[in-house]
Amino acid sequence: MNAFRKKVPIDFPVLMDRTGDVSKAWKVYAFPSSFLIDRTGRVRYSINTGAVWDAPDVMDKLREISQ
């Protein structure tokens, strides 16, 4: 992960779930899994596959949940 983060600049936190506890608590059954969490800690969107975050359909969903 550190090598990837050096190559690809990201501006969001990345959770490394080394023990699997978070995966169990959040019921993650596929990798990669991504969760968009609002400022109150509420999960607003989740996707249990790889995603192209700037694809039109994903951008539409991001706009929808950010309103």
PDB file of N, CA, C, O and CB in Angstrom:
ATOM      1  N   MET A   1       0.814  -1.187   0.000  1.00  0.00           N
ATOM      2  CA  MET A   1       0.000   0.000   0.000  1.00  0.00           C
ATOM      3  C   MET A   1       0.861   1.255   0.000  1.00  0.00           C
ATOM      4  O   MET A   1       0.547   2.225  -0.690  1.00  0.00           O
ATOM      5  CB  MET A   1      -0.928  -0.004   1.191  1.00  0.00           C
ATOM      6  N   ASN A   2       1.920   1.241   0.753  1.00  0.00           N
ATOM      7  CA  ASN A   2       2.777   2.431   0.799  1.00  0.00           C
ATOM      8  C   ASN A   2       3.383   2.744  -0.562  1.00  0.00           C
ATOM      9  O   ASN A   2       3.478   3.910  -0.945  1.00  0.00           O
ATOM     10  CB  ASN A   2       3.888   2.243   1.824  1.00  0.00           C
ATOM     11  N   ALA A   3       3.795   1.711  -1.297  1.00  0.00           N
ATOM     12  CA  ALA A   3       4.355   1.935  -2.636  1.00  0.00           C
ATOM     13  C   ALA A   3       3.295   2.530  -3.562  1.00  0.00           C
ATOM     14  O   ALA A   3       3.589   3.435  -4.343  1.00  0.00           O
ATOM     15  CB  ALA A   3       4.902   0.612  -3.228  1.00  0.00           C
ATOM     16  N   PHE A   4       2.080   2.030  -3.478  1.00  0.00           N
ATOM     17  CA  PHE A   4       0.986   2.561  -4.297  1.00  0.00           C
ATOM     18  C   PHE A   4       0.727   4.022  -3.959  1.00  0.00           C
ATOM     19  O   PHE A   4       0.576   4.848  -4.859  1.00  0.00           O
ATOM     20  CB  PHE A   4      -0.298   1.734  -4.094  1.00  0.00           C
ATOM     21  N   ARG A   5       0.673   4.348  -2.666  1.00  0.00           N
ATOM     22  CA  ARG A   5       0.391   5.722  -2.255  1.00  0.00           C
ATOM     23  C   ARG A   5       1.494   6.683  -2.669  1.00  0.00           C
ATOM     24  O   ARG A   5       1.238   7.875  -2.841  1.00  0.00           O
ATOM     25  CB  ARG A   5       0.196   5.788  -0.757  1.00  0.00           C
ATOM     26  N   LYS A   6       2.714   6.189  -2.831  1.00  0.00           N
ATOM     27  CA  LYS A   6       3.788   7.045  -3.324  1.00  0.00           C
ATOM     28  C   LYS A   6       3.615   7.336  -4.810  1.00  0.00           C
ATOM     29  O   LYS A   6       3.977   8.415  -5.280  1.00  0.00           O
ATOM     30  CB  LYS A   6       5.149   6.394  -3.068  1.00  0.00           C
ATOM     31  N   LYS A   7       3.065   6.377  -5.549  1.00  0.00           N
ATOM     32  CA  LYS A   7       2.853   6.545  -6.988  1.00  0.00           C
ATOM     33  C   LYS A   7       1.580   7.313  -7.308  1.00  0.00           C
ATOM     34  O   LYS A   7       1.544   8.095  -8.258  1.00  0.00           O
ATOM     35  CB  LYS A   7       2.809   5.196  -7.662  1.00  0.00           C
ATOM     36  N   VAL A   8       0.539   7.092  -6.522  1.00  0.00           N
ATOM     37  CA  VAL A   8      -0.771   7.676  -6.798  1.00  0.00           C
ATOM     38  C   VAL A   8      -1.164   8.585  -5.638  1.00  0.00           C
ATOM     39  O   VAL A   8      -1.430   8.104  -4.536  1.00  0.00           O
ATOM     40  CB  VAL A   8      -1.844   6.566  -7.023  1.00  0.00           C
ATOM     41  N   PRO A   9      -1.200   9.886  -5.876  1.00  0.00           N
ATOM     42  CA  PRO A   9      -1.574  10.783  -4.788  1.00  0.00           C
ATOM     43  C   PRO A   9      -3.059  10.636  -4.453  1.00  0.00           C
ATOM     44  O   PRO A   9      -3.911  10.724  -5.338  1.00  0.00           O
ATOM     45  CB  PRO A   9      -1.253  12.242  -5.159  1.00  0.00           C
ATOM     46  N   ILE A  10      -3.362  10.415  -3.188  1.00  0.00           N
ATOM     47  CA  ILE A  10      -4.744  10.344  -2.736  1.00  0.00           C
ATOM     48  C   ILE A  10      -4.915  11.308  -1.579  1.00  0.00           C
ATOM     49  O   ILE A  10      -3.973  11.589  -0.839  1.00  0.00           O
ATOM     50  CB  ILE A  10      -5.134   8.895  -2.322  1.00  0.00           C
ATOM     51  N   ASP A  11      -6.132  11.809  -1.433  1.00  0.00           N
ATOM     52  CA  ASP A  11      -6.377  12.796  -0.375  1.00  0.00           C
ATOM     53  C   ASP A  11      -7.491  12.322   0.564  1.00  0.00           C
ATOM     54  O   ASP A  11      -8.320  13.110   1.020  1.00  0.00           O
ATOM     55  CB  ASP A  11      -6.746  14.165  -0.990  1.00  0.00           C
ATOM     56  N   PHE A  12      -7.486  11.015   0.838  1.00  0.00           N
ATOM     57  CA  PHE A  12      -8.465  10.460   1.760  1.00  0.00           C
ATOM     58  C   PHE A  12      -7.789   9.379   2.597  1.00  0.00           C
ATOM     59  O   PHE A  12      -6.782   8.801   2.188  1.00  0.00           O
ATOM     60  CB  PHE A  12      -9.696   9.889   0.996  1.00  0.00           C
ATOM     61  N   PRO A  13      -8.354   9.115   3.770  1.00  0.00           N
ATOM     62  CA  PRO A  13      -7.747   8.094   4.631  1.00  0.00           C
ATOM     63  C   PRO A  13      -7.960   6.692   4.069  1.00  0.00           C
ATOM     64  O   PRO A  13      -8.981   6.418   3.438  1.00  0.00           O
ATOM     65  CB  PRO A  13      -8.326   8.180   6.046  1.00  0.00           C
ATOM     66  N   VAL A  14      -7.009   5.822   4.296  1.00  0.00           N
ATOM     67  CA  VAL A  14      -7.080   4.430   3.864  1.00  0.00           C
ATOM     68  C   VAL A  14      -6.944   3.555   5.110  1.00  0.00           C
ATOM     69  O   VAL A  14      -5.987   3.685   5.873  1.00  0.00           O
ATOM     70  CB  VAL A  14      -5.964   4.095   2.798  1.00  0.00           C
ATOM     71  N   LEU A  15      -7.902   2.677   5.300  1.00  0.00           N
ATOM     72  CA  LEU A  15      -7.881   1.774   6.443  1.00  0.00           C
ATOM     73  C   LEU A  15      -7.209   0.472   6.044  1.00  0.00           C
ATOM     74  O   LEU A  15      -7.604  -0.157   5.063  1.00  0.00           O
ATOM     75  CB  LEU A  15      -9.310   1.514   6.969  1.00  0.00           C
ATOM     76  N   MET A  16      -6.217   0.071   6.783  1.00  0.00           N
ATOM     77  CA  MET A  16      -5.587  -1.236   6.595  1.00  0.00           C
ATOM     78  C   MET A  16      -6.100  -2.134   7.714  1.00  0.00           C
ATOM     79  O   MET A  16      -5.733  -1.958   8.876  1.00  0.00           O
ATOM     80  CB  MET A  16      -4.002  -1.139   6.604  1.00  0.00           C
ATOM     81  N   ASP A  17      -6.933  -3.078   7.368  1.00  0.00           N
ATOM     82  CA  ASP A  17      -7.586  -3.965   8.330  1.00  0.00           C
ATOM     83  C   ASP A  17      -6.770  -5.241   8.472  1.00  0.00           C
ATOM     84  O   ASP A  17      -7.151  -6.290   7.952  1.00  0.00           O
ATOM     85  CB  ASP A  17      -9.041  -4.290   7.893  1.00  0.00           C
ATOM     86  N   ARG A  18      -5.671  -5.152   9.161  1.00  0.00           N
ATOM     87  CA  ARG A  18      -4.727  -6.272   9.261  1.00  0.00           C
ATOM     88  C   ARG A  18      -5.288  -7.486  10.008  1.00  0.00           C
ATOM     89  O   ARG A  18      -4.886  -8.617   9.734  1.00  0.00           O
ATOM     90  CB  ARG A  18      -3.470  -5.808   9.948  1.00  0.00           C
ATOM     91  N   THR A  19      -6.203  -7.266  10.939  1.00  0.00           N
ATOM     92  CA  THR A  19      -6.746  -8.384  11.723  1.00  0.00           C
ATOM     93  C   THR A  19      -8.064  -8.918  11.173  1.00  0.00           C
ATOM     94  O   THR A  19      -8.493 -10.009  11.549  1.00  0.00           O
ATOM     95  CB  THR A  19      -6.943  -7.954  13.155  1.00  0.00           C
ATOM     96  N   GLY A  20      -8.708  -8.164  10.290  1.00  0.00           N
ATOM     97  CA  GLY A  20     -10.002  -8.581   9.744  1.00  0.00           C
ATOM     98  C   GLY A  20     -11.184  -8.176  10.604  1.00  0.00           C
ATOM     99  O   GLY A  20     -12.327  -8.466  10.249  1.00  0.00           O
ATOM    100  N   ASP A  21     -10.941  -7.518  11.718  1.00  0.00           N
ATOM    101  CA  ASP A  21     -12.029  -7.122  12.614  1.00  0.00           C
ATOM    102  C   ASP A  21     -13.003  -6.140  11.964  1.00  0.00           C
ATOM    103  O   ASP A  21     -14.217  -6.261  12.127  1.00  0.00           O
ATOM    104  CB  ASP A  21     -11.458  -6.507  13.872  1.00  0.00           C
ATOM    105  N   VAL A  22     -12.467  -5.174  11.232  1.00  0.00           N
ATOM    106  CA  VAL A  22     -13.328  -4.186  10.583  1.00  0.00           C
ATOM    107  C   VAL A  22     -14.135  -4.848   9.473  1.00  0.00           C
ATOM    108  O   VAL A  22     -15.317  -4.549   9.308  1.00  0.00           O
ATOM    109  CB  VAL A  22     -12.492  -3.015  10.018  1.00  0.00           C
ATOM    110  N   SER A  23     -13.521  -5.730   8.719  1.00  0.00           N
ATOM    111  CA  SER A  23     -14.237  -6.442   7.656  1.00  0.00           C
ATOM    112  C   SER A  23     -15.427  -7.207   8.223  1.00  0.00           C
ATOM    113  O   SER A  23     -16.509  -7.202   7.636  1.00  0.00           O
ATOM    114  CB  SER A  23     -13.291  -7.406   6.918  1.00  0.00           C
ATOM    115  N   LYS A  24     -15.234  -7.852   9.342  1.00  0.00           N
ATOM    116  CA  LYS A  24     -16.333  -8.593   9.983  1.00  0.00           C
ATOM    117  C   LYS A  24     -17.422  -7.637  10.452  1.00  0.00           C
ATOM    118  O   LYS A  24     -18.606  -7.881  10.218  1.00  0.00           O
ATOM    119  CB  LYS A  24     -15.809  -9.423  11.176  1.00  0.00           C
ATOM    120  N   ALA A  25     -17.033  -6.565  11.106  1.00  0.00           N
ATOM    121  CA  ALA A  25     -18.012  -5.619  11.647  1.00  0.00           C
ATOM    122  C   ALA A  25     -18.812  -4.936  10.541  1.00  0.00           C
ATOM    123  O   ALA A  25     -20.005  -4.680  10.706  1.00  0.00           O
ATOM    124  CB  ALA A  25     -17.311  -4.569  12.501  1.00  0.00           C
ATOM    125  N   TRP A  26     -18.163  -4.641   9.420  1.00  0.00           N
ATOM    126  CA  TRP A  26     -18.821  -3.939   8.324  1.00  0.00           C
ATOM    127  C   TRP A  26     -19.388  -4.902   7.289  1.00  0.00           C
ATOM    128  O   TRP A  26     -19.949  -4.469   6.282  1.00  0.00           O
ATOM    129  CB  TRP A  26     -17.850  -2.985   7.661  1.00  0.00           C
ATOM    130  N   LYS A  27     -19.246  -6.202   7.527  1.00  0.00           N
ATOM    131  CA  LYS A  27     -19.758  -7.236   6.620  1.00  0.00           C
ATOM    132  C   LYS A  27     -19.185  -7.090   5.208  1.00  0.00           C
ATOM    133  O   LYS A  27     -19.916  -7.096   4.217  1.00  0.00           O
ATOM    134  CB  LYS A  27     -21.287  -7.180   6.566  1.00  0.00           C
ATOM    135  N   VAL A  28     -17.867  -6.958   5.146  1.00  0.00           N
ATOM    136  CA  VAL A  28     -17.168  -6.875   3.866  1.00  0.00           C
ATOM    137  C   VAL A  28     -16.887  -8.295   3.395  1.00  0.00           C
ATOM    138  O   VAL A  28     -16.193  -9.060   4.064  1.00  0.00           O
ATOM    139  CB  VAL A  28     -15.840  -6.042   3.985  1.00  0.00           C
ATOM    140  N   TYR A  29     -17.437  -8.632   2.236  1.00  0.00           N
ATOM    141  CA  TYR A  29     -17.261  -9.980   1.709  1.00  0.00           C
ATOM    142  C   TYR A  29     -16.545  -9.995   0.364  1.00  0.00           C
ATOM    143  O   TYR A  29     -16.345 -11.060  -0.220  1.00  0.00           O
ATOM    144  CB  TYR A  29     -18.600 -10.656   1.576  1.00  0.00           C
ATOM    145  N   ALA A  30     -16.163  -8.843  -0.125  1.00  0.00           N
ATOM    146  CA  ALA A  30     -15.473  -8.752  -1.407  1.00  0.00           C
ATOM    147  C   ALA A  30     -14.380  -7.710  -1.292  1.00  0.00           C
ATOM    148  O   ALA A  30     -14.498  -6.743  -0.540  1.00  0.00           O
ATOM    149  CB  ALA A  30     -16.457  -8.401  -2.559  1.00  0.00           C
ATOM    150  N   PHE A  31     -13.333  -7.919  -2.035  1.00  0.00           N
ATOM    151  CA  PHE A  31     -12.221  -6.975  -2.038  1.00  0.00           C
ATOM    152  C   PHE A  31     -11.936  -6.550  -3.461  1.00  0.00           C
ATOM    153  O   PHE A  31     -11.891  -7.421  -4.331  1.00  0.00           O
ATOM    154  CB  PHE A  31     -10.961  -7.590  -1.387  1.00  0.00           C
ATOM    155  N   PRO A  32     -11.743  -5.303  -3.760  1.00  0.00           N
ATOM    156  CA  PRO A  32     -11.772  -4.206  -2.791  1.00  0.00           C
ATOM    157  C   PRO A  32     -13.205  -3.808  -2.447  1.00  0.00           C
ATOM    158  O   PRO A  32     -14.122  -4.042  -3.235  1.00  0.00           O
ATOM    159  CB  PRO A  32     -11.008  -2.996  -3.335  1.00  0.00           C
ATOM    160  N   SER A  33     -13.394  -3.220  -1.301  1.00  0.00           N
ATOM    161  CA  SER A  33     -14.662  -2.628  -0.882  1.00  0.00           C
ATOM    162  C   SER A  33     -14.376  -1.189  -0.483  1.00  0.00           C
ATOM    163  O   SER A  33     -13.367  -0.897   0.158  1.00  0.00           O
ATOM    164  CB  SER A  33     -15.322  -3.433   0.302  1.00  0.00           C
ATOM    165  N   SER A  34     -15.268  -0.303  -0.867  1.00  0.00           N
ATOM    166  CA  SER A  34     -15.102   1.115  -0.539  1.00  0.00           C
ATOM    167  C   SER A  34     -16.382   1.623   0.103  1.00  0.00           C
ATOM    168  O   SER A  34     -17.484   1.227  -0.274  1.00  0.00           O
ATOM    169  CB  SER A  34     -14.750   1.952  -1.808  1.00  0.00           C
ATOM    170  N   PHE A  35     -16.217   2.504   1.079  1.00  0.00           N
ATOM    171  CA  PHE A  35     -17.341   3.113   1.773  1.00  0.00           C
ATOM    172  C   PHE A  35     -17.148   4.613   1.760  1.00  0.00           C
ATOM    173  O   PHE A  35     -16.060   5.103   2.062  1.00  0.00           O
ATOM    174  CB  PHE A  35     -17.471   2.579   3.225  1.00  0.00           C
ATOM    175  N   LEU A  36     -18.181   5.339   1.417  1.00  0.00           N
ATOM    176  CA  LEU A  36     -18.160   6.795   1.531  1.00  0.00           C
ATOM    177  C   LEU A  36     -18.927   7.139   2.795  1.00  0.00           C
ATOM    178  O   LEU A  36     -20.103   6.803   2.933  1.00  0.00           O
ATOM    179  CB  LEU A  36     -18.784   7.503   0.258  1.00  0.00           C
ATOM    180  N   ILE A  37     -18.260   7.802   3.703  1.00  0.00           N
ATOM    181  CA  ILE A  37     -18.808   8.088   5.023  1.00  0.00           C
ATOM    182  C   ILE A  37     -18.929   9.593   5.185  1.00  0.00           C
ATOM    183  O   ILE A  37     -17.982  10.333   4.918  1.00  0.00           O
ATOM    184  CB  ILE A  37     -17.923   7.478   6.145  1.00  0.00           C
ATOM    185  N   ASP A  38     -20.113  10.048   5.628  1.00  0.00           N
ATOM    186  CA  ASP A  38     -20.277  11.491   5.798  1.00  0.00           C
ATOM    187  C   ASP A  38     -19.648  11.954   7.107  1.00  0.00           C
ATOM    188  O   ASP A  38     -19.098  11.151   7.860  1.00  0.00           O
ATOM    189  CB  ASP A  38     -21.765  11.874   5.760  1.00  0.00           C
ATOM    190  N   ARG A  39     -19.732  13.234   7.366  1.00  0.00           N
ATOM    191  CA  ARG A  39     -19.047  13.808   8.530  1.00  0.00           C
ATOM    192  C   ARG A  39     -19.616  13.343   9.859  1.00  0.00           C
ATOM    193  O   ARG A  39     -18.970  13.485  10.897  1.00  0.00           O
ATOM    194  CB  ARG A  39     -19.110  15.302   8.468  1.00  0.00           C
ATOM    195  N   THR A  40     -20.824  12.787   9.833  1.00  0.00           N
ATOM    196  CA  THR A  40     -21.422  12.285  11.072  1.00  0.00           C
ATOM    197  C   THR A  40     -21.077  10.817  11.306  1.00  0.00           C
ATOM    198  O   THR A  40     -21.466  10.240  12.321  1.00  0.00           O
ATOM    199  CB  THR A  40     -22.938  12.463  11.037  1.00  0.00           C
ATOM    200  N   GLY A  41     -20.347  10.212  10.365  1.00  0.00           N
ATOM    201  CA  GLY A  41     -19.968   8.809  10.490  1.00  0.00           C
ATOM    202  C   GLY A  41     -20.934   7.845   9.842  1.00  0.00           C
ATOM    203  O   GLY A  41     -20.769   6.632   9.969  1.00  0.00           O
ATOM    204  N   ARG A  42     -21.935   8.352   9.153  1.00  0.00           N
ATOM    205  CA  ARG A  42     -22.937   7.520   8.485  1.00  0.00           C
ATOM    206  C   ARG A  42     -22.418   7.051   7.126  1.00  0.00           C
ATOM    207  O   ARG A  42     -21.896   7.853   6.351  1.00  0.00           O
ATOM    208  CB  ARG A  42     -24.261   8.297   8.314  1.00  0.00           C
ATOM    209  N   VAL A  43     -22.559   5.765   6.836  1.00  0.00           N
ATOM    210  CA  VAL A  43     -22.182   5.241   5.525  1.00  0.00           C
ATOM    211  C   VAL A  43     -23.226   5.720   4.521  1.00  0.00           C
ATOM    212  O   VAL A  43     -24.411   5.411   4.644  1.00  0.00           O
ATOM    213  CB  VAL A  43     -22.075   3.665   5.538  1.00  0.00           C
ATOM    214  N   ARG A  44     -22.771   6.475   3.533  1.00  0.00           N
ATOM    215  CA  ARG A  44     -23.678   7.020   2.518  1.00  0.00           C
ATOM    216  C   ARG A  44     -23.691   6.199   1.248  1.00  0.00           C
ATOM    217  O   ARG A  44     -24.654   6.252   0.483  1.00  0.00           O
ATOM    218  CB  ARG A  44     -23.298   8.438   2.190  1.00  0.00           C
ATOM    219  N   TYR A  45     -22.621   5.434   1.012  1.00  0.00           N
ATOM    220  CA  TYR A  45     -22.528   4.649  -0.219  1.00  0.00           C
ATOM    221  C   TYR A  45     -21.460   3.598  -0.015  1.00  0.00           C
ATOM    222  O   TYR A  45     -20.432   3.856   0.612  1.00  0.00           O
ATOM    223  CB  TYR A  45     -22.204   5.548  -1.460  1.00  0.00           C
ATOM    224  N   SER A  46     -21.704   2.421  -0.540  1.00  0.00           N
ATOM    225  CA  SER A  46     -20.670   1.388  -0.494  1.00  0.00           C
ATOM    226  C   SER A  46     -20.651   0.655  -1.819  1.00  0.00           C
ATOM    227  O   SER A  46     -21.664   0.548  -2.512  1.00  0.00           O
ATOM    228  CB  SER A  46     -20.910   0.398   0.679  1.00  0.00           C
ATOM    229  N   ILE A  47     -19.491   0.162  -2.147  1.00  0.00           N
ATOM    230  CA  ILE A  47     -19.326  -0.600  -3.384  1.00  0.00           C
ATOM    231  C   ILE A  47     -18.349  -1.728  -3.075  1.00  0.00           C
ATOM    232  O   ILE A  47     -17.280  -1.507  -2.505  1.00  0.00           O
ATOM    233  CB  ILE A  47     -18.812   0.311  -4.579  1.00  0.00           C
ATOM    234  N   ASN A  48     -18.734  -2.933  -3.461  1.00  0.00           N
ATOM    235  CA  ASN A  48     -17.941  -4.116  -3.140  1.00  0.00           C
ATOM    236  C   ASN A  48     -17.293  -4.702  -4.382  1.00  0.00           C
ATOM    237  O   ASN A  48     -17.425  -5.888  -4.683  1.00  0.00           O
ATOM    238  CB  ASN A  48     -18.806  -5.167  -2.462  1.00  0.00           C
ATOM    239  N   THR A  49     -16.604  -3.851  -5.076  1.00  0.00           N
ATOM    240  CA  THR A  49     -15.849  -4.226  -6.266  1.00  0.00           C
ATOM    241  C   THR A  49     -14.909  -3.072  -6.583  1.00  0.00           C
ATOM    242  O   THR A  49     -14.960  -2.028  -5.933  1.00  0.00           O
ATOM    243  CB  THR A  49     -16.798  -4.551  -7.484  1.00  0.00           C
ATOM    244  N   GLY A  50     -14.080  -3.251  -7.547  1.00  0.00           N
ATOM    245  CA  GLY A  50     -13.260  -2.137  -7.996  1.00  0.00           C
ATOM    246  C   GLY A  50     -14.150  -1.094  -8.655  1.00  0.00           C
ATOM    247  O   GLY A  50     -15.195  -1.433  -9.212  1.00  0.00           O
ATOM    248  N   ALA A  51     -13.756   0.140  -8.598  1.00  0.00           N
ATOM    249  CA  ALA A  51     -14.567   1.215  -9.185  1.00  0.00           C
ATOM    250  C   ALA A  51     -13.666   2.209  -9.892  1.00  0.00           C
ATOM    251  O   ALA A  51     -12.544   2.478  -9.466  1.00  0.00           O
ATOM    252  CB  ALA A  51     -15.410   1.929  -8.102  1.00  0.00           C
ATOM    253  N   VAL A  52     -14.178   2.734 -10.963  1.00  0.00           N
ATOM    254  CA  VAL A  52     -13.541   3.864 -11.635  1.00  0.00           C
ATOM    255  C   VAL A  52     -14.266   5.096 -11.105  1.00  0.00           C
ATOM    256  O   VAL A  52     -15.359   5.434 -11.559  1.00  0.00           O
ATOM    257  CB  VAL A  52     -13.617   3.751 -13.237  1.00  0.00           C
ATOM    258  N   TRP A  53     -13.643   5.753 -10.147  1.00  0.00           N
ATOM    259  CA  TRP A  53     -14.331   6.790  -9.395  1.00  0.00           C
ATOM    260  C   TRP A  53     -14.708   8.012 -10.213  1.00  0.00           C
ATOM    261  O   TRP A  53     -15.569   8.786  -9.794  1.00  0.00           O
ATOM    262  CB  TRP A  53     -13.489   7.212  -8.263  1.00  0.00           C
ATOM    263  N   ASP A  54     -14.083   8.208 -11.374  1.00  0.00           N
ATOM    264  CA  ASP A  54     -14.484   9.348 -12.193  1.00  0.00           C
ATOM    265  C   ASP A  54     -15.324   8.927 -13.389  1.00  0.00           C
ATOM    266  O   ASP A  54     -15.511   9.719 -14.313  1.00  0.00           O
ATOM    267  CB  ASP A  54     -13.261  10.102 -12.669  1.00  0.00           C
ATOM    268  N   ALA A  55     -15.836   7.696 -13.395  1.00  0.00           N
ATOM    269  CA  ALA A  55     -16.753   7.248 -14.442  1.00  0.00           C
ATOM    270  C   ALA A  55     -18.087   7.991 -14.275  1.00  0.00           C
ATOM    271  O   ALA A  55     -18.480   8.313 -13.154  1.00  0.00           O
ATOM    272  CB  ALA A  55     -16.962   5.688 -14.380  1.00  0.00           C
ATOM    273  N   PRO A  56     -18.779   8.262 -15.379  1.00  0.00           N
ATOM    274  CA  PRO A  56     -20.024   9.054 -15.303  1.00  0.00           C
ATOM    275  C   PRO A  56     -21.060   8.500 -14.320  1.00  0.00           C
ATOM    276  O   PRO A  56     -21.664   9.275 -13.579  1.00  0.00           O
ATOM    277  CB  PRO A  56     -20.649   9.137 -16.671  1.00  0.00           C
ATOM    278  N   ASP A  57     -21.280   7.189 -14.294  1.00  0.00           N
ATOM    279  CA  ASP A  57     -22.290   6.647 -13.387  1.00  0.00           C
ATOM    280  C   ASP A  57     -21.887   6.794 -11.923  1.00  0.00           C
ATOM    281  O   ASP A  57     -22.733   7.052 -11.067  1.00  0.00           O
ATOM    282  CB  ASP A  57     -22.541   5.185 -13.703  1.00  0.00           C
ATOM    283  N   VAL A  58     -20.616   6.633 -11.640  1.00  0.00           N
ATOM    284  CA  VAL A  58     -20.146   6.806 -10.264  1.00  0.00           C
ATOM    285  C   VAL A  58     -20.205   8.278  -9.875  1.00  0.00           C
ATOM    286  O   VAL A  58     -20.617   8.604  -8.762  1.00  0.00           O
ATOM    287  CB  VAL A  58     -18.707   6.261 -10.101  1.00  0.00           C
ATOM    288  N   MET A  59     -19.805   9.159 -10.760  1.00  0.00           N
ATOM    289  CA  MET A  59     -19.880  10.592 -10.474  1.00  0.00           C
ATOM    290  C   MET A  59     -21.328  11.014 -10.220  1.00  0.00           C
ATOM    291  O   MET A  59     -21.583  11.829  -9.333  1.00  0.00           O
ATOM    292  CB  MET A  59     -19.282  11.410 -11.638  1.00  0.00           C
ATOM    293  N   ASP A  60     -22.286  10.465 -10.992  1.00  0.00           N
ATOM    294  CA  ASP A  60     -23.700  10.771 -10.757  1.00  0.00           C
ATOM    295  C   ASP A  60     -24.116  10.357  -9.352  1.00  0.00           C
ATOM    296  O   ASP A  60     -24.817  11.104  -8.668  1.00  0.00           O
ATOM    297  CB  ASP A  60     -24.585  10.066 -11.798  1.00  0.00           C
ATOM    298  N   LYS A  61     -23.693   9.177  -8.915  1.00  0.00           N
ATOM    299  CA  LYS A  61     -24.030   8.697  -7.579  1.00  0.00           C
ATOM    300  C   LYS A  61     -23.392   9.580  -6.512  1.00  0.00           C
ATOM    301  O   LYS A  61     -24.029   9.891  -5.505  1.00  0.00           O
ATOM    302  CB  LYS A  61     -23.581   7.239  -7.401  1.00  0.00           C
ATOM    303  N   LEU A  62     -22.152   9.984  -6.721  1.00  0.00           N
ATOM    304  CA  LEU A  62     -21.490  10.871  -5.762  1.00  0.00           C
ATOM    305  C   LEU A  62     -22.219  12.211  -5.645  1.00  0.00           C
ATOM    306  O   LEU A  62     -22.388  12.742  -4.547  1.00  0.00           O
ATOM    307  CB  LEU A  62     -20.031  11.103  -6.174  1.00  0.00           C
ATOM    308  N   ARG A  63     -22.639  12.740  -6.769  1.00  0.00           N
ATOM    309  CA  ARG A  63     -23.393  14.014  -6.747  1.00  0.00           C
ATOM    310  C   ARG A  63     -24.717  13.827  -5.997  1.00  0.00           C
ATOM    311  O   ARG A  63     -25.125  14.679  -5.207  1.00  0.00           O
ATOM    312  CB  ARG A  63     -23.665  14.527  -8.205  1.00  0.00           C
ATOM    313  N   GLU A  64     -25.370  12.706  -6.259  1.00  0.00           N
ATOM    314  CA  GLU A  64     -26.660  12.426  -5.626  1.00  0.00           C
ATOM    315  C   GLU A  64     -26.530  12.374  -4.103  1.00  0.00           C
ATOM    316  O   GLU A  64     -27.337  12.982  -3.399  1.00  0.00           O
ATOM    317  CB  GLU A  64     -27.234  11.102  -6.151  1.00  0.00           C
ATOM    318  N   ILE A  65     -25.546  11.669  -3.592  1.00  0.00           N
ATOM    319  CA  ILE A  65     -25.446  11.509  -2.147  1.00  0.00           C
ATOM    320  C   ILE A  65     -24.816  12.720  -1.450  1.00  0.00           C
ATOM    321  O   ILE A  65     -24.908  12.848  -0.229  1.00  0.00           O
ATOM    322  CB  ILE A  65     -24.646  10.272  -1.832  1.00  0.00           C
ATOM    323  N   SER A  66     -24.182  13.598  -2.214  1.00  0.00           N
ATOM    324  CA  SER A  66     -23.539  14.748  -1.574  1.00  0.00           C
ATOM    325  C   SER A  66     -24.513  15.921  -1.397  1.00  0.00           C
ATOM    326  O   SER A  66     -24.152  16.948  -0.824  1.00  0.00           O
ATOM    327  CB  SER A  66     -22.328  15.198  -2.400  1.00  0.00           C
ATOM    328  N   GLN A  67     -25.716  15.768  -1.878  1.00  0.00           N
ATOM    329  CA  GLN A  67     -26.698  16.868  -1.758  1.00  0.00           C
ATOM    330  C   GLN A  67     -27.467  16.788  -0.474  1.00  0.00           C
ATOM    331  O   GLN A  67     -28.328  17.630  -0.216  1.00  0.00           O
ATOM    332  CB  GLN A  67     -27.668  16.854  -2.924  1.00  0.00           C
TER     333      GLN A  67
END
